[in-house]
Amino acid sequence: MPCERLFGSGIMANMDQKVFAKRRRDVMTQMDGGIAILPTAPVRARNRDVDYPFRPDSDFFYLTHFPEPEACAVLLPGRPQGEYILFCRERNPEKEIWEGRRAGLDGARELFGADDAFPIDDIDEILPGLLENREKVFYSMGRYPRFDQKLMNWVNEVRGKARHGVHAPGEFVDLDHILHEMRLIKGAEEIRVMKRAAKVSTAAHRRAMQACRPGMMEYEIEAELLYEFKKGGAGFPAYPSIVGGGENGCVLHYTENGAALKDGDLLLIDAGAEIDGYAADITRTFPVNGKYRGEQRAVYEVVLAAQLAAIEKTRPGGHWNEPHDTAVRVLTQGLKDLGLLKGSDVEGHIEKGDYKRFYMHRTGHWLGMDVHDVGDYKVADNWRLLEPGMVLTVEPGLYIGGGAKDIDERWWNIGIRIEDDVHVTREGNEVLTRDVPKRIDEIEAIMRSG
């Protein structure tokens, strides 16, 4: 059954627990009798007496849906008393008055499907016994160094019992390989949640377009985005929002968002909401005053053509790099047509990498629980073939910074990126963020309507 109650993190809990139980079973079938240990993320201090908002570790959340801090999941295939153990905080009425509700041990079992639940404060006493006589430990070493040390202490404690006939695990296996392959292919429940994240993010981008006026501050537009995220039920933005006007749009990961928006400049917004742990990631670029001028329009049309061509190549059976290769070719041809690349033919410019002066990033990345989601891009040194259930971004751009003496000033400070979230389907693809306007006439129309 879906869990409707909210606990400490504020993450919307709206996926069926059967989904998580199946994931745990799928992991255990690949464990060959070992033990899997997955701590959640630690709470991190922001400043004195204040912590950053807590967000669970993605792998942990993928298998447990448990949103609280100070928790650790253990999978023990074949354990008669139950194969899924969750260590978590106990109920504490006094602390819950200050910090919010806790599921407690009963909630861990009844609401989150644990076969057994123990207090997190008792993990040092209990977990070494669970390691006894297990051949392998499946664990993501290096992610949380403090927990790594605790785990090694537990293993050494078990090793100390060798004369009593107890043997310790002799092999550590990277759990990332199993989990990240699973996470790469999204199931129907995941796509449903990602569509919701896309819908909330779409509303935010449309709101920003309608609100934008010369003289506003970048952070005012960011506030419009955050309002719509929260209104739509998002626990967090999926990443710090990029709201860059004019020359700031040429800074790829600009997040200061503190400048005034000038009449005649473009505004680049890269922002997405997170719903139930799943991210959306959208970029749009539009004129602050609602009307593209000639050079802005010309560059925009090149980027849009590159994005549409790249989306067309995002299909099952194609390889990961095809959308990027396609975008590079369209962008390079466009740069040559605009006179921003001179000499050589398109192939020559691509071979020499001349386009990288204006297009210095890749055309996309996996999308899911992490905005730059997990999953290998190459398999056996070959680009991975796209499969139904994969979700990726398609985001070409062109960035023409100011001050270059070999470029006419009329092109300066035009930074344009167009990004959508694309779900690979059996028939081709589905653009999850298609309702955010991106054609020039559509953008100008929605800005007039504001």
N, C-alpha and C positions, 0 to 999 in steps of 0.2 A: 504493500500500500504506500502511496505517497505520504511523506511526512510534512505536515503543514506547520508544525511549531517551529519557531525561530529560537536559536540559542545564540551564544556570545558573538559570533562573527557578523550576524546580520545578513548572511547569504541566504537567498531564497532557496528553500528546500522543497523542490517540486518534482523530483524524479522518482519513479517507482523503485522501491528497495530491491525488487527482483532483478533489476538490471545490475545492481552492484553485487548481489549474490552470484549471478552468473559470471561476472568478471572474476570474482575470487576463485570460483571453480575452474575457470579457464586457466588462471595462473597456476593453480595447484596441480593441474594435469601436466604441467611442464617442469615441475620441481623435483621429480624423482626422489621423493621421500625426504627432502630437505626442510628447512625452516625459512620462512620469509619474514623479514622485520622491516616495517615502514614507519618511521617517526613522522609526525607532522612538522610543519615549520615552527621554529622558535618564535616567541614573542620578542620584538625588537624595540628597544628604548628610543624614543624620539628626542626627548630632553628630560629634565628632572621631573620625576613622578608622572610622566606622560609617555605612553607607548604609541607606536604606529598602529593604525587599525589592523587587526589580525586577519590574515588570509591563509588558509590551510595550504600545505604542500600539495601540488597538483596530483602527483602519483598517489599519495595517501588518500586524497579526496576522491580520486577516480575509483578506488576500490572500496571506500567506506562511506562516503557522503557525510562524514562526521565533521562538523564545522568548527569545533572548539579547539582551543590551544591545549598544550600539555597532554598530548595523546600519542599513542603508539599502537599500531596494528601488528598482529602476529598471525601468520598462516602456518598451520601444522597439519599437513595431509595425513590422514589416518589416525589422528588422535581420538581415542574413544569418547572422551568427554566433550568433544567439540573441536572443530578445525579452525575456527576463527575466534581469536581472542582480541579484545580491545582494552588497553589500559587508558584510563581517563580520570578526570577529576571527579571526586565524590560530590554529592549534593552538600551544600553548605549555606543554610538560610542567611546567615549573617553576611557572608561574602556576596551572595546573590543579590542582596539589597544594594550593594555598591557596584557590582560588576556585571550583573545580568544573570539570567537563568542558566542553569546547567542541566544537561541530560542526566548526569549521574550514572551509576552502574546499572540501575534498572532501565533507564532510558537507552543506554548503549545496547542492551539486549532487545528491548521491546520495540524501540523506534528505529534502530540502526542495524539490527540483524546479527549482533554478536552472539556467538554460542556461549561465551564466557566473558565476563568483564571484571577487571581488577583495578584497584586504586593506582593511579600513576605513581604515587608516593611509595608503593610497594614493589616497583619494577625491579629494583636491585636485588630483592630477595627472591622474586618469582622467576624472572627471565633466565637466570643461569640454569635452573632446573629444566626449562623448556629446551635449552640447547643440548642437554645431555643425550648422547647416542644418536645425534643427528649428523649425517655425513657432510652436508653442505649448508652454508648460510647464504641465502639470496638477499642481497642488500646493496644499496647504492652508496658505495664508499666515496667519501670526499665531499659530499654535499653539505653535511652538518658535522664539522670536525669534533665538536664537543661530544656529540652522540657516538661518533666513530670511536672515541677513546673509551666511552662507557661500554660499548660493545666488546672491544678488545679486553677490557677488564673482566667482563663476564666470561668470555671464552677462556681466558687464562685461569679463572676460578674453576671452570670445568676441567681444564687440563690438570689442575692440581689434584683431581680425584682419580687419576689414572690407576693408582695402586689399589683402588677400591673397585676396579673393573669398569669404571665409567670412561667412555671415550668422548673427546671433544670433536667438533666439526673440523675436518681437515681441508676444507676447500671453501673459498668465498667465490660466489658467482654474482656478476653484475646484474641486478634486477632490472636495470634500465632496458637491457636488450629485449626482455620479454614484454615489459609494460609499454615501452614506447612503440613497439610494433603494433600492439593492441590499440593504443591511443591514436595511431595514425589513421585507422579506418573507423569512421564514426558510424555508430548505429542510429536507428530511427529516433530513439529518445534524444540522443545528442543533437541530431540535426534539428529536432523540434525546439530544443533550448537555444541553439545557435540562431535559428530563425527569429526567436523572440528577442535575443540580443541585437540582431540586425534591425528588427522593427523599431526598438527603442532608440537605437543609434541613428536610424533613418530620420525619425521624428526630430532628433536633436539637430542634425545637420540642416534639415529644412527650416527649423526655427532660427538657426543662426543666419541663414541666408535672408530670411525675412526681417530679422532684427538689425542687420548690419547697416551702418550709416557712417559717412565721413565724420571724423572727430571723436568717434567712440574709441575706447581703449581695448586692446586685445583681450584683457582679462574680463571685460564686460561681455564679450562674445563667449569666452570660456564659461562664464556664469550661466549664460543661456543654455549651453550644452549640458552642464552639470544639473541644472534644474530639470531638464527633460530626462536625463538619466535617472535621477531619483524619482521623478514622477512616474516613470515606467517600471520602477521596482528594481533597479540595478543597485547591488550592494556597493559597487565601486566602478570608477572608470577602469577599463581594461589596461590602461597605461596612462602616463601623464599626457594630457591633451596638448597638441601642437597647434598654436593659433598665431601664425606669423604673417604680418602685413608687409608688403613691399620687399625690401632687401632681406627681411627676416624669413621670408618664404624660401630663400635660397640656402638657409641653414637646415640641414636635413632633420635634425632632432632638436629643433628650437623649442624650448619649453618655458622661457622667461615670461612670455605673454604680458609684457608690461609697456608696450609702445602704443602711441596713438595711431589710429588708422587714417591714412591720408587719401584725400580725393585723388583719383587717378591711379592709385595702386591696386594691386591684387591682394587678396587674402587667401592664404593656404591654411586649411584646417584638416588636421589628421587626428581623429578622435573616435573612440568606440566605447560602448558600455560592456560591462561584464554581468552576466546573468547566471546564477547558480554555478559559478566557476568557469563559464565559457565566454569567450571574448568575441566581440565584433571589432573590425578595423577598417575604417572608411576615411578616404581623403577626397576632398573637393577643393577646387581653387576658383574663386570668383572675384569680380571687381567690387571694390569697396563702395563705389557709387552706383553699382547696378548695371554698368554698361562697359563691355570690353572695348578698348581702343584697338586700332589696327594691328600693331605689333603683338599685343597680348592675344588678340583673336587668332593671329597667324600661328603663334607658337602653341596655343591651346589646341587648335585643330590638329596639329601634328601629334601631340600627346594623346589626344582622344583617339585618333586613327590607330596609333600604336596599341593603345589599350584594347580597343575593340578587336584588332587582329590577334592580340595575345590571348584574349578570352576565347576566341574561336579555336585556338590551338589547345585549349585546356579541356581535353577530352580523354576518355579511357583508351588506353593503348598507346597514346603519345608519351614521350618521355618528359621528365621534369623540365629540362632546359629549353624545350621547343617554344613555350610562350616568351621566354627571355630572348632567344635568338630572333624570333619574329619581331618583338618590340624593338630590338636594337636596329634591325634592318629598316623598319619604318621610320624610326627616329633619325637615323643617319641620313636617309634619303631626304627627310624633311629639313634637317639642318643644312644639307647641301642646297636644296631648293631655296631656302631662305637666305643663302649666302653666308651663313655662319661657319660653314666648313667650305674651304676653298681648295681647288686642285684635287687630283685623284678622282677615281670613280668611287661609288659606294663601297664596293668590295675592298678597295684599297684603304679607305677610311676605317672600315671595320677591322681589317687585318692589323692596321697600325694602332687601333684603339683610340683614334682621334675623337670619337664621340664621347669618351669618358670625361672630357673636359666639362661637358654639359650634362652627362648622365653617368653618375658614378656609383650607382647601387644596382642591386639585382631587381628583377621584375616582380618578385613575390617571395612568399615564405609560407610554410604550413601554418594553419590557424586552428585553434581548439581551446583547450584549457589554459594554455599559455599563448600570449599573442604571437610570439615567435615559437610555435609549437614544436613538439618533439617529433622525431622520425628522421631516418637517414635520407639524404638527397641522392646518394649514390649507393648502389649495391654491386659488390665485386668490381668497383671502379667504373661502373657504367651508370649513366643517369637512370634514375628510377622511373619505371613506367607508371603512369597515372592509372588509378583504379577507382571504381565506384566507392563512395564513402569518404574519399579524401576531400579535405577543404583547404583551400589556399587563397592567398591574396594575389591580385594582379594589379600592379601599381607602377607603371612607367612614369617618368617625369623628365623635365628639362629645367635646368637651373643656370641662369645667366647672371652672374654676379656683376656688380658695378665696378668701374675703375679700369677695366681692361682696355688698353689703348688701341688694340687691333679690332675692337668691336664698337660699332656706332652706338652712341649714348641712347638712342631710342630703344635699344634692346636691353639696356641695363636693368637689373633688379626685377627681372621677370622670372619668378620661380613657380613652376606648375607641376603638380602631381595629381593623378586621378587614380583612385584605388577602390576596388570592390572585392567582396568576399565571394568566392566561387566554389560551389559544391560539385564535385565530379559525380555524374550519374551514369546509369547504364546507357542512356540514350545520348549523352553528351555532357551538358553542364547546366547548372541552375545558379544564376546570380542572386545571392541572398539579399544583396543591398541595392537591387535594381530600382527601388522607388526613390532613391536620392537623385534629383536631376543632375545630369552631367552634359547634356547638349547645350550649346550656347543659348539658343532661343528659349529652352526650358528654364535655364538658370535666370536669365534676364526677366522672364515672365514671373517667376516666383518672387524675385526680389521686388518687382513692381507691386505685387499683391501685398507685400508687407507694409 
